Amino acid sequence: MKEFIMLNVFICTTISDLKEYKIQNPVIVAGWIAGICLNFISNGLYGALNAVFCIVSTIIIGLPLFLIGGIGAGDIKLMSVIGGAYGLVFLGKVSILLLLIAGTVSLVKLIKKRALISRVKAFIYYLLQLNNENDKYYDTKKDGYEFTICLAPVMAAAYFITLLL
């Protein structure tokens, strides 16, 4: 049942991420509710509370990445849906695979667009300017969407690969 729910969550989030570069909150909330309910059914109150703990923990852990502009809020919330449904250990496995796949996709995209060196320079400049709290590494208002990686489809791939392995 979890897999069916996650399939639907990933279909909806992938479509909105690819079209609008945003993940819609109603889909996230439905995923949270489903994860909490399924864990309640299988493990009672402990399961439901554990699901809530995993959701909140994922958001707290992902918050610094959002604040620097390294990942979108919707992507963190989507990860929290996985954590809420399956727990932090499974989410950790998905996250490692997500980093590998997203890094590969990003590297290929930068090489194809001949922008690898300029983006590495921008990243180094960002690291050297850490004293400016208002500065984000990647600001879509300034940088546009040219080098943005939509993580929902990548996360879906990482989820299903992890599930199969």
GIKA-V784652 format. One record per residue. RES is the residue in one letter. PHI is phi in whole degrees, -180 to 180 (none if undefined). PSI is psi in degrees with one decimal (none if undefined). Layout:
<<RES/PHI/PSI> <RES/PHI/PSI>>
This chain:
<<M/none/-40.3> <K/-60/-40.4> <E/-65/-38.3> <F/-65/-43.2> <I/-64/-45.6> <M/-65/-36.2> <L/-58/-46.4> <N/-66/-40.1> <V/-61/-45.7> <F/-68/-35.9> <I/-61/-49.5> <C/-65/-44.5> <T/-72/-35.3> <T/-65/-44.5> <I/-61/-48.4> <S/-69/-36.0> <D/-66/-43.1> <L/-70/-33.6> <K/-81/-45.1> <E/-118/-3.1> <Y/58/31.5> <K/-143/150.0> <I/-110/126.6> <Q/-74/133.7> <N/-63/-37.5> <P/-58/-34.2> <V/-68/-41.2> <I/-63/-47.9> <V/-61/-42.0> <A/-62/-40.6> <G/-64/-41.3> <W/-62/-48.2> <I/-62/-43.7> <A/-62/-44.7> <G/-62/-43.7> <I/-64/-45.0> <C/-64/-45.0> <L/-64/-38.1> <N/-71/-31.8> <F/-66/-43.7> <I/-62/-41.0> <S/-85/-30.2> <N/-133/13.8> <G/70/-154.3> <L/-61/-38.5> <Y/-58/-44.4> <G/-63/-43.1> <A/-65/-43.8> <L/-67/-36.6> <N/-64/-39.7> <A/-63/-44.6> <V/-62/-42.8> <F/-59/-44.1> <C/-66/-39.3> <I/-63/-51.0> <V/-65/-42.6> <S/-60/-43.4> <T/-62/-42.5> <I/-66/-42.9> <I/-64/-43.3> <I/-65/-37.4> <G/-80/-15.2> <L/-56/-45.1> <P/-60/-37.0> <L/-65/-36.9> <F/-67/-43.5> <L/-63/-31.0> <I/-89/-2.7> <G/84/16.8> <G/-82/-20.4> <I/-153/150.2> <G/-81/156.3> <A/-62/-38.4> <G/-63/-36.8> <D/-66/-40.2> <I/-65/-43.6> <K/-64/-37.0> <L/-65/-39.4> <M/-63/-36.5> <S/-68/-27.5> <V/-64/-44.0> <I/-62/-47.1> <G/-60/-41.4> <G/-66/-34.1> <A/-82/-38.7> <Y/-116/-14.7> <G/99/167.5> <L/-73/-29.7> <V/-66/-48.4> <F/-63/-42.9> <L/-60/-37.9> <G/-61/-42.3> <K/-65/-43.5> <V/-63/-41.0> <S/-65/-40.1> <I/-64/-46.2> <L/-65/-38.8> <L/-58/-45.5> <L/-61/-42.6> <L/-65/-46.4> <I/-68/-46.9> <A/-64/-38.9> <G/-63/-41.4> <T/-65/-46.6> <V/-60/-43.5> <S/-64/-44.6> <L/-61/-45.4> <V/-62/-43.4> <K/-63/-43.8> <L/-67/-38.7> <I/-67/-44.1> <K/-62/-35.7> <K/-91/4.2> <R/54/46.5> <A/-127/11.4> <L/-60/-49.3> <I/-66/-42.3> <S/-66/-37.2> <R/-73/-35.0> <V/-65/-42.0> <K/-61/-42.3> <A/-63/-38.6> <F/-68/-43.6> <I/-62/-43.3> <Y/-59/-42.4> <Y/-61/-45.3> <L/-62/-36.3> <L/-74/-18.2> <Q/-105/31.7> <L/-63/-16.1> <N/-73/-15.1> <N/-92/102.8> <E/-69/-22.9> <N/-85/-8.7> <D/-85/131.2> <K/-108/151.4> <Y/-64/-46.3> <Y/-130/112.8> <D/-114/114.6> <T/-64/-26.7> <K/-66/-35.2> <K/-91/-42.4> <D/-96/-15.6> <G/76/-167.4> <Y/-108/8.6> <E/-58/-38.1> <F/-110/11.1> <T/-73/137.2> <I/-107/120.5> <C/-73/114.1> <L/-84/-18.9> <A/-59/-49.0> <P/-67/-33.6> <V/-68/-41.5> <M/-65/-38.4> <A/-61/-44.5> <A/-62/-45.8> <A/-62/-40.3> <Y/-62/-51.1> <F/-69/-35.7> <I/-64/-44.9> <T/-62/-40.9> <L/-62/-40.9> <L/-72/-31.1> <L/-82/none>>
